[in-house]
Amino acid sequence: MGFERIGVDQVWRGKIADVRVERWRMEDGEEVEREVVGHPGAVGIVAHDGDVLYMVSQPREPVGEAKLLELPAGKLDDDSEDALATAKRELAEEIGKGARTWRHLTTFYSSPGFSDEEIHVYLATDLYDEHAEAEENERIEIVKVPLGQLDDLIRDNRDSKTLVGLLWFKAFGGGAA
């Protein structure tokens, strides 16, 4: 493998992430320290009905965006809930839809230089109305984007999970623009 973890010190634990200092012994014997933001993982959903992509717009205070356009998404909250179950729950909570057809597109690290977060991206089609309660502190606006505007959506977007999801959809998921 090239390295071995030899120690971990938990620095802080919050609701959505933790911070730890990890010590590693490299293959050549050198020891290094890394600050790591731990995250339970997340899902992103490319949802479309054949005509429009269902996106969400919401405030993202850490980056100063009042209305960041994103895929419906959410974090894995429960160890007993797998990524697909999380995706199904989040799609219902965020856009009020369920999907009869689900396909895993990819799983990727959001920022492996300092975080262990993995994001699982799914394609959801054959949509139907589904009711679920959104979290009370979420300020989500549903945005329908015509599939023909996929290239513009990719070009103008700044959210990594959305870009990865839309690019995978375009390249491998049948998302011709």
Disulfide bonds with the S-S distance in Angstrom:
none
